[in-house]
């Protein structure tokens, strides 16, 4: 029996790439243009028949972080899984990832909520001393 000359496809990786691209809300052609590759290259990634280079994958990840394409609170986990699925020879640069995630997600500041009909601090009466004898 003759074997096919085509390599096996990595459908799981292709699905990840498709999901990421659609989360970023770009067409294959638009993503290709942003990353400086051909549309056919993006088609091959999504078909699971090829993998991006480490440089292109970093560009894609950065674009995904900027557009909030990764699930909130799980960005690092999802990015690591994508990197592993892309079968990169180089390890993911954890320092790069940390700086990428820190720069795009500033710390949240919790504010005390005040009802709209509540008086403003300047409108409150001045504090009065408690009644009774006062000592000097």
C-alpha positions in Angstrom: 0.0 0.0 0.0 1.4 3.4 -1.0 1.8 6.0 1.8 0.7 9.6 1.3 3.5 12.2 0.8 1.6 14.7 2.9 2.5 15.1 6.6 0.0 14.5 9.3 -2.0 17.5 10.3 -2.1 18.9 13.8 -5.8 19.7 13.9 -5.7 20.7 17.6 -3.1 23.4 16.8 -5.0 24.5 13.7 -8.1 25.0 15.8 -6.2 27.0 18.4 -4.9 29.3 15.7 -8.3 29.7 14.1 -9.9 30.5 17.5 -7.2 33.0 18.3 -7.5 34.8 14.9 -11.3 35.0 15.2 -11.0 36.3 18.8 -8.8 39.0 17.5 -11.5 39.7 14.9 -9.2 39.6 11.8 -9.5 37.8 8.5 -6.7 35.5 7.4 -5.5 38.1 5.0 -5.6 40.9 7.6 -3.7 38.7 10.1 -1.1 37.8 7.4 -0.6 41.4 6.7 -0.1 42.3 10.4 2.4 39.5 10.8 4.3 40.0 7.5 3.4 36.6 6.1 1.3 35.4 3.2 -2.4 34.5 3.6 -1.5 31.0 2.5 0.8 30.8 5.6 -2.1 31.6 7.9 -4.2 29.0 6.0 -1.5 26.4 6.6 -1.3 27.3 10.4 -5.1 27.0 10.7 -5.1 23.7 8.8 -2.5 22.3 11.2 0.0 21.6 8.4 2.7 24.1 9.5 3.7 26.1 12.6 4.7 29.8 12.9 8.3 30.7 13.8 9.0 31.8 17.3 9.2 35.4 16.1 5.8 35.2 14.4 4.2 33.4 17.3 5.4 36.2 19.7 3.9 38.8 17.4 0.6 36.9 17.3 0.6 36.5 21.1 1.3 40.2 21.6 -1.5 41.1 19.2 -3.8 38.7 21.1 -2.9 40.3 24.4 -3.5 43.8 23.1 -6.9 42.9 21.9 -7.9 40.8 25.0 -8.3 37.6 22.9 -7.1 35.4 25.7 -9.5 34.5 28.6 -9.2 37.1 31.4 -7.2 35.8 34.3 -5.9 32.9 32.3 -3.8 34.7 29.7 -0.4 33.3 30.8 -1.8 29.7 31.0 -3.4 30.0 27.5 -0.2 31.5 26.0 2.0 28.7 27.4 -0.4 26.1 26.0 -0.3 27.8 22.6 3.5 28.0 22.6 3.7 24.3 23.5 1.1 23.3 20.9 3.1 25.2 18.2 6.1 22.8 18.9 8.6 25.5 19.2 12.3 24.5 19.6 13.0 27.4 21.8 11.4 27.7 25.2 8.9 30.5 25.9 10.7 33.5 27.2 9.0 33.9 30.6 10.5 37.4 31.2 9.0 38.5 27.9 5.7 37.1 28.8 5.6 38.7 32.2 6.5 42.1 30.8 3.9 41.7 28.1 1.1 40.8 30.5 2.2 43.5 33.1 2.3 46.3 30.6 -1.1 45.6 29.2 -3.1 45.0 32.4 -2.6 47.8 34.8 -3.5 47.2 38.4 -7.1 47.8 39.2 -8.0 50.5 41.7 -11.1 49.7 43.7 -13.2 52.8 44.5 -15.8 53.2 47.2 -19.2 53.4 45.5 -21.3 56.3 46.6 -25.0 56.4 45.7 -25.9 59.3 43.4 -28.3 60.8 45.8 -25.9 60.8 48.8 -24.6 64.1 50.0 -21.1 65.1 49.0 -18.4 65.3 51.7 -18.5 69.2 51.4 -22.2 69.2 52.0 -22.1 67.2 55.2 -22.6 69.1 58.5 -19.4 69.6 60.5 -18.7 67.1 63.2 -20.1 68.3 66.6 -18.4 67.3 69.9 -20.4 65.0 72.1 -22.5 66.7 74.7 -21.2 66.7 78.2 -18.3 68.3 80.2 -15.2 69.2 78.2 -11.8 69.1 79.6 -9.0 71.4 78.5 
